Amino acid sequence: MSAKTELVHELNGPTAASEMLSDQEIEDLLGLFRGAQKQEKDLLIEAVNGMIRFFPPPFRTITRRIMFGDALEG
């Protein structure tokens, strides 16, 4: 899959602005977009872990799983 196709998929459809970007700019933008998503997920995991750290150890994993499912795996 090309970077342009992946960017269109990430943005849930084509945008007029993406038509004006070079292939390298599209790759850079896709990299920034994915980096921001990873950082957001990492910070969310950190916040959730900070919240449930007060729970007894046996309940931490199950609480995280009940509240967020597989969304915070990784």
TAVEN-V74914 format. One record per residue. N is the residue number from 1. RES is the residue in three letters. SS is DSSP state (~ for helix, > for strand, _ for the rest). PHI is phi in radians with two decimals (none if undefined). D_LAST is the distance of its C-alpha to the last C-alpha in Angstrom with 2 decimals. Layout:
BEGIN
<<N/RES/SS/PHI/D_LAST> <N/RES/SS/PHI/D_LAST>>
END
This chain:
BEGIN
<<1/MET/_/none/24.19> <2/SER/_/-1.34/25.69> <3/ALA/~/-1.06/24.16> <4/LYS/~/-1.14/26.59> <5/THR/~/-1.11/25.60> <6/GLU/~/-1.14/21.88> <7/LEU/~/-1.13/22.88> <8/VAL/~/-1.04/25.14> <9/HIS/~/-1.11/22.42> <10/GLU/~/-1.10/20.04> <11/LEU/_/-1.57/23.10> <12/ASN/_/1.07/24.10> <13/GLY/_/2.41/27.37> <14/PRO/_/-1.24/29.61> <15/THR/_/-2.21/30.95> <16/ALA/_/-1.09/34.28> <17/ALA/~/-1.14/32.84> <18/SER/~/-1.17/30.62> <19/GLU/~/-1.24/33.87> <20/MET/~/-1.62/35.21> <21/LEU/_/-1.60/32.43> <22/SER/_/-1.33/32.75> <23/ASP/~/-1.04/30.29> <24/GLN/~/-1.15/29.12> <25/GLU/~/-1.14/28.74> <26/ILE/~/-1.14/26.70> <27/GLU/~/-1.07/24.34> <28/ASP/~/-1.10/24.15> <29/LEU/~/-1.11/23.57> <30/LEU/~/-1.09/20.81> <31/GLY/~/-1.09/19.10> <32/LEU/~/-1.12/19.64> <33/PHE/~/-1.08/18.42> <34/ARG/~/-1.21/15.06> <35/GLY/~/-1.10/14.81> <36/ALA/~/-1.15/15.66> <37/GLN/~/-1.10/13.09> <38/LYS/~/-1.13/10.25> <39/GLN/~/-1.10/12.24> <40/GLU/~/-1.07/12.76> <41/LYS/~/-1.13/9.20> <42/ASP/~/-1.07/8.76> <43/LEU/~/-1.20/12.16> <44/LEU/~/-1.15/11.61> <45/ILE/~/-1.05/8.97> <46/GLU/~/-1.07/11.65> <47/ALA/~/-1.16/14.37> <48/VAL/~/-1.12/13.25> <49/ASN/~/-1.06/12.83> <50/GLY/~/-1.14/16.23> <51/MET/~/-1.25/17.70> <52/ILE/~/-1.60/16.96> <53/ARG/_/-1.12/17.80> <54/PHE/_/-1.46/21.33> <55/PHE/_/-1.35/20.66> <56/PRO/_/-1.05/21.69> <57/PRO/~/-0.82/18.93> <58/PRO/~/-1.12/19.30> <59/PHE/~/-1.65/18.71> <60/ARG/~/-1.09/15.58> <61/THR/~/-1.11/13.03> <62/ILE/~/-1.17/15.44> <63/THR/~/-1.11/16.18> <64/ARG/~/-1.05/12.68> <65/ARG/~/-1.15/12.57> <66/ILE/~/-1.13/16.12> <67/MET/~/-1.30/15.75> <68/PHE/~/-2.20/12.68> <69/GLY/_/1.05/12.09> <70/ASP/_/-1.56/9.00> <71/ALA/_/-1.08/8.81> <72/LEU/_/-1.86/6.41> <73/GLU/_/-1.24/3.77> <74/GLY/_/2.06/0.00>>
END
